[in-house]
Amino acid sequence: MDDEELLAERFQEQRGHLRAVAYRMLGSLSEAEDAVQEAWLRLSRSDMTQVRNLGGWLTTVVGRICLDMLRSRGSRREEPITEAFVPDPVVTPLERVDPEQEALLADSVGLALLVVLETLDPAERLAFVLHDMFAVPFDDIAPVVGRTSATTRQLASRARRRVHSAQPADDPDPGRQREAVEAFLAASRAGDFEALLAVLDPDVVLRADSGPLATGLAASKVLHGARTVAKGAFMFRQYSPYARLVLVNGAIGVVTAPEGRPMSVMTATVANGRITAIYILSDPERLKRLDLPEAAA
């Protein structure tokens, strides 16, 4: 095996970890893959004779690439990110998780957290993701963001406070998650408005990202409060028979696919037996790019 093949093999060993870093930084599976590929190109052009920790070097390189992508995101996207934006979900069957997706699901990075990360300044997001999620020392993060270690520590601290204050209450127990989601689906199928209210937290928030082209009832929206969310669920209850349970970022979720055509991916956060937040991606262009389980479709 020559040096190039050995380097490629060592990079492949790091790919899952690097994709997980990029996904948490960008909230987009396709952009995360682009960042990882760019990291390989930079690695292949670099002199690695003085690099003792390849994994650490690649982690900071991917972080720098993602930081640049976040800073240029506004100019690269035709439509700005709105309040209703829902990051790309990682969807897997209930009974198993693809080994290639395990790194993405490590530490239960749910859509609720990714939504909050979208509100952070790029440098704050980088400091928080690299330090709090991947234990990268502040001394290694500081050169990437162009700050001192002390300032980088402050960036992460500020991001941490915002993340903790903005995330909805959530019960990580999958059994209680499933019970609440199944109750929500059953009430929708039965057209039972009172049952819907019973499973929704009074302050529940629903984010539905339908993409920039959707209009009318299907348009992207953010709904607040149990009665408003329940009324919204009633508008689309005719599709509830096509809903199938899956895992969405490691939590109980739903893929709705009438006649086998994916229409939406939904997940929810649950606390005290009630749904506190709902996240729905129904953008047809983005759904096409997701690797959805065949059983769900």
C-alpha atoms as one frame of an Amber mdcrd trajectory, in Angstrom:
protein
   0.000   0.000   0.000   1.515   3.338  -1.047   1.345   6.572   0.960  -1.701
   7.911  -0.935  -3.686   4.725  -0.370  -2.721   4.712   3.304  -3.836   8.335
   3.673  -7.136   7.558   1.939  -7.706   4.615   4.281  -7.006   6.722   7.365
  -9.388   9.394   6.058 -12.137   6.806   5.580 -11.723   5.824   9.216 -12.526
   9.436  10.158 -15.335  10.020   7.638 -18.249   9.155   9.946 -16.932  11.436
  12.691 -16.269  14.276  10.240 -19.746  13.967   8.721 -21.229  14.152  12.221
 -19.283  17.352  12.931 -20.350  18.910   9.631 -24.002  17.879  10.063 -24.184
  19.548  13.469 -22.536  22.648  12.052 -24.690  22.929   8.930 -27.975  21.083
   9.592 -27.822  19.847   5.994 -26.825  16.323   4.983 -25.792  17.307   1.460
 -23.767  20.296   2.635 -22.156  18.138   5.328 -21.049  15.679   2.646 -19.651
  18.572   0.585 -17.669  19.774   3.619 -16.214  16.317   4.213 -15.246  15.990
   0.562 -13.530  19.385   0.683 -11.625  18.217   3.774 -10.330  15.239   1.769
  -9.171  17.537  -1.035  -7.301  19.713   1.445  -5.783  16.659   3.097  -4.604
  15.248  -0.222  -2.855  18.555  -1.028  -1.190  18.962   2.382   2.140  17.892
   3.816   1.144  15.657   6.720   4.615  14.715   7.902   4.359  17.023  10.915
   0.755  16.141  11.832   0.649  13.824  14.842  -3.118  13.732  15.370  -4.845
  13.282  12.018  -8.327  13.099  13.573  -7.872  16.369  15.434  -6.398  18.047
  12.350  -9.314  16.922  10.172 -11.877  17.980  12.779 -10.575  21.542  12.852
 -10.298  21.602   9.039 -13.944  20.538   8.688 -14.861  23.132  11.303 -13.129
  25.842   9.287 -14.831  24.719   6.080 -18.247  24.717   7.769 -17.604  28.151
   9.277 -16.894  29.521   5.797 -20.018  27.816   4.442 -22.194  29.293   7.193
 -20.808  32.771   6.603 -21.480  32.552   2.881 -24.814  30.747   3.184 -26.878
  33.892   2.654 -25.260  34.596  -0.695 -25.392  30.963  -1.829 -29.055  30.324
  -1.100 -31.808  31.764  -3.226 -34.141  31.945  -0.233 -33.083  33.005   3.284
 -33.617  30.673   6.226 -36.936  31.493   7.864 -38.317  30.861  11.346 -40.077
  27.781   9.972 -36.835  26.199   8.736 -36.412  22.535   9.718 -32.932  21.005
   9.282 -32.432  17.813   7.298 -33.596  14.830   9.376 -31.731  11.535   9.632
 -34.453   8.932   9.132 -33.967   5.255   9.977 -36.286   2.271  10.506 -37.501
   1.623  14.033 -35.853  -1.789  14.203 -32.335  -0.863  13.144 -29.853   1.922
  12.496 -27.560   1.856   9.461 -23.929   1.690  10.667 -23.045   4.598   8.369
 -25.604   6.763  10.190 -24.636   5.845  13.754 -22.149   8.720  14.038 -24.813
  11.182  12.914 -27.113   9.968  15.684 -24.471   9.882  18.429 -25.364  11.946
  21.490 -28.999  12.112  20.298 -28.653  15.307  18.295 -32.330  15.967  17.673
 -33.979  18.417  15.325 -34.877  20.616  18.299 -31.184  21.203  19.002 -30.369
  21.741  15.327 -33.144  24.346  15.070 -31.604  26.271  17.983 -28.125  25.982
  16.479 -29.448  27.718  13.354 -30.049  30.841  15.459 -26.430  31.115  16.612
 -23.746  33.282  15.115 -21.421  31.069  12.981 -18.478  31.525  15.356 -20.692
  30.717  18.361 -21.983  27.624  16.629 -18.475  26.433  15.824 -17.199  26.973
  19.363 -20.210  25.194  20.878 -20.245  22.255  18.453 -16.522  21.564  18.528
 -16.066  22.041  22.260 -19.337  20.882  23.834 -20.132  18.066  21.408 -16.687
  16.863  20.365 -14.430  17.975  23.241 -12.052  19.982  21.033  -9.884  22.235
  23.269 -10.487  25.987  23.035  -6.814  26.455  22.144  -7.453  24.458  18.945
 -10.730  26.234  18.123  -9.400  29.766  18.647  -7.276  29.915  15.447 -10.248
  28.710  13.393 -12.503  31.565  14.541  -9.639  34.068  14.700 -10.109  34.801
  18.411  -8.159  34.238  21.611  -8.821  31.117  23.646 -10.532  33.196  26.330
 -12.843  34.843  23.792 -13.574  31.473  22.178 -14.543  30.124  25.588 -16.968
  33.062  25.944 -18.464  32.290  22.525 -19.168  28.716  23.585 -20.573  29.839
  26.937 -22.929  32.318  25.269 -24.059  29.666  22.788 -24.574  27.153  25.596
 -26.884  29.517  27.462 -28.951  30.165  24.353 -29.197  26.456  23.552 -30.312
  25.542  27.064 -32.866  28.350  27.266 -34.371  27.817  23.803 -34.747  24.037
  23.640 -38.245  22.744  24.456 -38.727  20.389  27.380 -38.005  16.854  26.234
 -38.272  13.339  27.679 -35.595  11.114  26.064 -37.432   7.874  26.926 -38.426
   6.302  23.554 -41.387   4.477  25.101 -43.010   7.691  26.303 -42.134   9.404
  23.014 -43.835   6.637  21.079 -46.905   6.670  23.308 -47.414  10.408  22.770
 -46.791  10.295  19.010 -49.108   7.317  18.558 -51.789   9.109  20.578 -51.390
  12.147  18.332 -51.732   9.991  15.197 -54.737   8.122  16.590 -56.532  11.351
  17.468 -55.779  12.737  13.981 -57.113   9.606  12.269 -60.244   9.613  14.416
 -60.849  13.331  13.954 -60.958  13.685  17.750 -60.119  17.318  18.480 -60.309
  16.933  22.258 -57.938  13.958  22.176 -55.507  16.036  20.154 -55.654  18.790
  22.755 -55.056  16.237  25.510 -51.756  15.057  23.984 -50.464  18.557  23.159
 -48.724  20.767  25.698 -50.604  24.092  26.050 -47.509  25.953  24.780 -46.627
  23.524  21.989 -44.882  24.985  18.921 -45.163  23.460  15.453 -42.640  24.248
  12.702 -43.605  23.126   9.205 -41.017  23.670   6.472 -42.644  23.200   3.077
 -39.955  24.922   1.033 -39.993  28.274  -0.754 -42.503  27.282  -3.452 -45.386
  26.106  -1.249 -48.389  28.410  -0.917 -51.792  28.455   0.762 -52.491  25.872
   3.463 -49.304  24.004   2.548 -47.031  27.028   3.009 -44.251  26.991   5.600
 -45.500  28.134   8.985 -44.900  28.305  12.709 -47.913  27.620  14.929 -48.103
  28.345  18.657 -50.453  26.858  21.241 -52.374  23.589  21.523 -55.625  24.734
  19.909 -53.872  26.319  16.919 -51.668  23.264  16.380 -54.638  20.901  16.743
 -56.577  22.873  14.120 -53.555  22.662  11.819 -53.389  18.883  12.299 -57.082
  18.631  11.418 -56.485  20.262   8.028 -54.265  17.368   6.948 -55.881  14.486
   8.822 -56.813  12.776   5.525 -53.144  11.860   5.167 -52.790  10.324   8.642
 -53.595   6.758   7.440 -50.372   6.885   5.422 -48.199   7.756   8.427 -45.600
   5.187   9.519 -43.391   5.299  12.602 -39.638   5.661  12.097 -36.675   7.048
  13.990 -35.889  10.673  13.228 -32.484  11.666  14.591 -32.794   8.860  17.089
 -36.237   9.896  18.366 -39.677   8.565  17.465 -40.967  10.194  14.300 -43.267
   9.691  11.341 -42.924   9.453   7.580 -46.140  10.127   5.675 -46.110   8.644
   2.173 -49.443   8.449   0.279 -49.168   5.771  -2.438 -45.519   5.318  -1.530
 -44.532   8.928  -2.307 -42.937  10.653   0.706 -44.974  13.713   1.612 -43.458
  14.664   4.970 -41.153  13.691   7.818 -42.242  14.627  11.328 -40.746  14.317
  14.772 -41.732  15.689  18.164 -40.348  16.439  21.584 -42.303  15.058  24.524
 -42.384  16.012  28.214 -44.729  14.759  30.935 -46.628  12.714  28.390 -47.428
  15.691  26.153 -45.931  16.923  22.908 -44.026  20.169  23.470 -42.770  20.763
  19.912 -43.399  19.345  16.435 -41.032  19.584  13.469 -42.262  18.777   9.965
 -40.252  18.772   6.749 -42.461  18.639   3.653 -40.257  20.421   1.116 -40.506
  18.029  -1.874 -37.070  18.950  -3.237 -35.331  18.259   0.055 -37.356  15.081
   0.676 -36.047  13.698  -2.625 -32.499  13.988  -1.313 -33.174  12.088   1.924
 -32.419   8.402   2.366 -35.847   7.331   3.600 -36.532   3.752   4.750 -38.355
   1.735   2.091 -40.760   0.352   4.666 -41.838   3.848   5.565 -42.342   4.808
   1.963
